[in-house]
Structures are given as structure tokens and as C-alpha cells.
Amino acid sequence: MGDVDDVLRQLRRHPDVEAPNLYAVDAADRLILDVAAEALATAEPGTVVVIGDHYGALTLGAIAGHDLREVRVHQDLLTGEVALANNARAVGSSDRYATHPLGSAALDGARVVLLRLPRALAGLAEIADAVARYAHPDVVVYAGARDKYLTKSMNDVLAQSFSEVRASRGRQKSRALLVFGSKPAGDPVFPVRDRLADLGLEVVAHGAAFSGARLDIGTRFLLEFSPQMKPDARDAIDLGCGTGILAVALATRRRSIRVVATDQSAAAVASARATAEANGVAGRVTVVRDDAMSCAADNSADLVLCNPPFHVGAAVHTGSAIKMFAAAGRVLRPGGELWTVYNSHLGYRALVERMVGRTEVMGRNRKFTVTRSVCGLRDRWQ
Ligand SMILES: C[S@@+](CC[C@H](N)C(=O)[O-])C[C@H]1O[C@@H](n2cnc3c(N)ncnc32)[C@H](O)[C@@H]1O
């Protein structure tokens, strides 16, 4: 442990994408820590909870600044969780915090919550509901974000679970919200469910899962090609599965295929598991929380489906897609296929060709392109 600035300077994003324009700590982290300083200074052990910390700035900054113990942490993304663990080891604070799923284990009796506001309003709604439901009634939430990601709708969402939302003064293009006065929690809203009549599927979605219980239009376009996707495939991977729509659609259409649905988001994994169960294919769809399927063996899959993200956190960056395509090139058997869909302006074709193998454009509409890449021994990306 050490001085807060000293600790924050040491933080790294790894294993998340690292690049000169991507940072492990930002002005919103520093503002949240400053605005909450008085509450943190007097907090009893076990009463501080951190939600949505990107890489550990909030957790490790609060521990360093206030000598905290028994801090509870919930992070949706596995890369954030691993980055926090790595950073905590580096600064000697590993024994000061523990990670928990979003729920009573994370929040029972909490008095101070530090929150990095998520971009998805449904994600924020599920967090706000959990805090109001499980934390001490006198809990105060210190929530913050960069100005460009703050919206008026966030106040409205917070106001569904709390009676007071006050904004701090802005600083370095960031702002904090002080949230308190938790309202009595009603029946849980999350996970939400919807029936996609045209696909004959029921989708279950936790708040932070991509696209909620709706079908993304890129995903819909990719699914149009499912009869052509390596018809003799014995096994498939839905890489970056979100609510698991691709995995579950494939499993319901092909009665003997086994599918692994994998995502780094805890909300996505919980949603995909529930979606597989709701559609009666949980026996053939295994759901795994992993960073770009790092646990999948080389040469172990016939088919990979991927609708990749084009954001890294909040920044538009191709790093995540590159990481996922490289993983597909590693995990596919020779002759195996990667099917992907992307916004046509991103022009990923050359990238997948390099990382997986011979790539054909199989379809293009006004917005999206669908490609098939066949993994070849000599084409394999190393
Ligand atoms: C565009 S969404 C697609 C979700 C779903 N397949 C669909 O089509 O509705 C991309 C997904 O990739 C996941 N993701 C991003 N980076 C990842 C990584 N490094 N490892 C695993 N999943 C990742 C996100 O959490 C998100 O669920």
C-alpha cells in the first residue's frame, strides 16, 4: 500500500486491451474518490462496496487512501476483475478486498458504495435495484462517469430506487452523483424475458447484457446464414455470447450439435445460461465466463460464431475484435469456420483473413457484412 497517487500511477489495464489512448485510471475515478473521501474516512470494516471498477482505481485508491479492510467488489467484466487482482498484487492490497456477484453477498449491510456508472441504463437499473434492496437503508452511493457518458436518463433510473440524486460540481470533464434515500424494493425486474416469435426463442437478459432481451439487428442478419454454417459441425462456440441467442438458436436448429457460449461479462453469462434453460437446450449449451475463450484448447472447435464488440469499454477501438478473431484462429480445427458480422464501415475482412484464413463475404445489407473464414493450416495466425 502507499500514497493514493502512487498506487493509481502503477495501475495497468492488462489483460484488457492496452494502447496509448486507453487508460487504467481517469478523472472520474479520482473525482469519485475525492467526493467520497469523508465517508470513506469513517467507514467501518466491511461496509464499503465498489461496483463497476474498471481496473482497480476505485478499490485500490480507496484502500490506499483510508486503510480500508474487507472491501467488497462487484465487476461485470472478467478482464476488470483480473486487472484488479493483478494491480492489487502489485501494490500489496490483495488481502483487503473480495469479489462477489451482484446481490446480497456483495451488498448486505453496505453503507458506502462507490460506483462507476455503466453506459447501459438497464445495467444501471439492476445495480440501483440491488443496492436499494440489500444495502443498509442509510447507504450513500457515490457514482461517477466522464461527462460524455452521463445522461439525464441516468438520474431517472437512479430515482426509481432512491429518493435523492444530487450532482457534484464537474471536474476535468467528469461528474459524480450522490445518491441516497433507498426506496423499498418491489418484485425484482431483472432478469427480463422476451419471446422472439420469428425465431421461436425465449431470451432472458440481465441488465448489463448486450441488447437486453431484444435481438440485435446484426445478430439477426448473421442468423439468416445459419443453414450454411458448416453443416457437418459437431461442436460450435458462440464467442462473446451476450444473452446466448446465437448459441441457443444453433442448438435448437441442430439437434446433435454441442455449443459453448462464452463471454467475459457476468451478466451475459447468467443471461445465456437462463436463455439456454428457457429453450430446453441447457444440456447441449455450456456457458463459460472467460476472456476471449482463453480456456478453450487449440484446434478444438468446428465452428465459431462471433458478433464482436467494436468498443473497448467506452472507446471505439478494434482491439477487442482483433483479440477475438485471433482466438478463433487458434481454437478452430483446420477446415473449421468462423462466421462473423460487423458494421460494413469497419472493413474487418482483411483482419479475419489474416487471423483465421480464407475469407468470403457471404452477405451484405445496408449496414452489416457477414463473412465466413475457413481455418487453414498454412493460413493459421500465430
Ligand atoms: C456485440 S455483443 C454480441 C452479443 C451476442 N453474441 C449477440 O449477438 O447478441 C459482443 C459481446 O462480446 C462480449 N465481449 C467483449 N469482449 C470480450 C472478451 N474479451 N471476451 C469475451 N467476451 C467479450 C461482450 O460482453 C458482448 O456480450
The ligand as a Gaussian input file, in Angstrom:
#p B3LYP/6-31G(d) Opt

LIG

0 1
 C      -21.883000      -7.174000     -29.908000
 S      -22.073000      -8.136000     -28.453000
 C      -22.786000      -9.629000     -29.128000
 C      -23.582000     -10.424000     -28.124000
 C      -24.339000     -11.630000     -28.702000
 N      -23.441000     -12.564000     -29.352000
 C      -25.376000     -11.170000     -29.680000
 O      -25.138000     -11.326000     -30.874000
 O      -26.423000     -10.645000     -29.238000
 C      -20.414000      -8.557000     -28.089000
 C      -20.219000      -9.391000     -26.833000
 O      -18.833000      -9.666000     -26.693000
 C      -18.502000      -9.665000     -25.323000
 N      -17.053000      -9.463000     -25.181000
 C      -16.342000      -8.326000     -25.405000
 N      -15.033000      -8.534000     -25.184000
 C      -14.910000      -9.832000     -24.803000
 C      -13.826000     -10.641000     -24.422000
 N      -12.583000     -10.159000     -24.382000
 N      -14.057000     -11.937000     -24.107000
 C      -15.320000     -12.439000     -24.140000
 N      -16.404000     -11.707000     -24.480000
 C      -16.201000     -10.430000     -24.812000
 C      -19.355000      -8.551000     -24.755000
 O      -19.508000      -8.702000     -23.345000
 C      -20.653000      -8.716000     -25.528000
 O      -21.559000      -9.558000     -24.842000

